[in-house]
Amino acid sequence: MGLSAFNGTVIKFVLAGLEITISRAHFAKLLDVKDQGKRIADYKSE
């Protein structure tokens, strides 16, 4: 039982025995926007 390969930030949960994975691409498609942007941690404080 090892870790799966890292493919980006995702939300994972189990619902009624089914493993559900929601990615950034899912949210972008749902909201009808481009899948792009920066992480808050990438911005430098002044």
N, C-alpha and C positions, 0 to 999 in steps of 0.2 A: 504494500500500500504506500505509494510514493506521491509526490506532488505532481500536479499536471503542469504542462508548460505554460509560461506566462504569455498571454496574448493581449494584454491590456487590462484596464480596470473594468471589472464586471460586478454585478450584484448576483449572488447565487443564493437560492433558498429551496427548500423542499416543501411541497404542498401536496397533501394526500398521497405521499409516496413518490411523486414525480419531482425530479430535480429540474428546477427552472433557472435559466441563466439570462440575465438582461445586460446588454452591452450599451456602450455609447451610441453605436449605430442604430440600435433599436429605438432609443429615445429620439435621435435625429429624424428617423423615418416617421415616428409617431407625431412629432411636432412639425414635420415638413420643413426642416432646416438642414443646412449643410453640416456634415460631421467634421467640424474643424474647431480649433481654438487652442488656448494655452491653459496649462494647469496654474493655479494660483501660486504654487510653490516656485514656478519658473520666473515670476516677477521679482525684481530686486527692490528691496526697501531703500528709501532715500535717507 
